[in-house]
Amino acid sequence: LIATGDESGTTAVLAVLDGDALLIGNVGDSRAVLLGADGGARQLTTDHKPEDPQEYARITANGGELEYGGVVAPGGGNFLKCARSLGDVKYKLHADRSRHLICAEPDVFKRTLAAADQFVVMASDGVWDVLSDQKACDLVLKSLATNPNPSVAAKAIWIAAYQAESEDN
């Protein structure tokens, strides 16, 4: 990345199903939410936000500063509103990874699924900044009731986030 001059970055969430065990990992503020049998949304991951006490402590211990809810880039100029990401090399210039301002270490969670659990929604902060976990799940549930195609349900979330004036991807 440094050799090409590409300083961009991203967050990520992934899920792997192994029998009735769901393994979920995330870096940054991409999130996984499960709709349970009772119709209630349950957040499966933890967003890595700079204001979280543990993330804040790690960032400031490494010499980082927070401004406007984001981690200020070395040398100033811009900031990130997440505490972990893939890429974003300007925040990772120290050879010792434990000293990076924005780290890339994922959190990994395991959940045993119940037969009545309905589905998982995985999205980036562009969705979660404007839609609640429950709203996103309700949109998917409504979409799947009329069309069982998950792509149509994903588009329903995208449209709702756009209409709610999401300022992120």
Buried (B, 14 or more C-beta within 10 A) or exposed (E): EEEEEEBEBBBBBBBEEEEEEBEBBBBBBBBBBBBBEEEEBBEBBBBBBBEBEEBBEBBBEBEBBBEEEBBBBBEEEEBBBBBBBBBBBBBBEEEEEEBBBBBBEBEEBEBEBEEEBBEBBBBBBBBBBBBEBBBBBBBBBEBBEEEEEEEEBBEBBBEBBEEEEBEEE
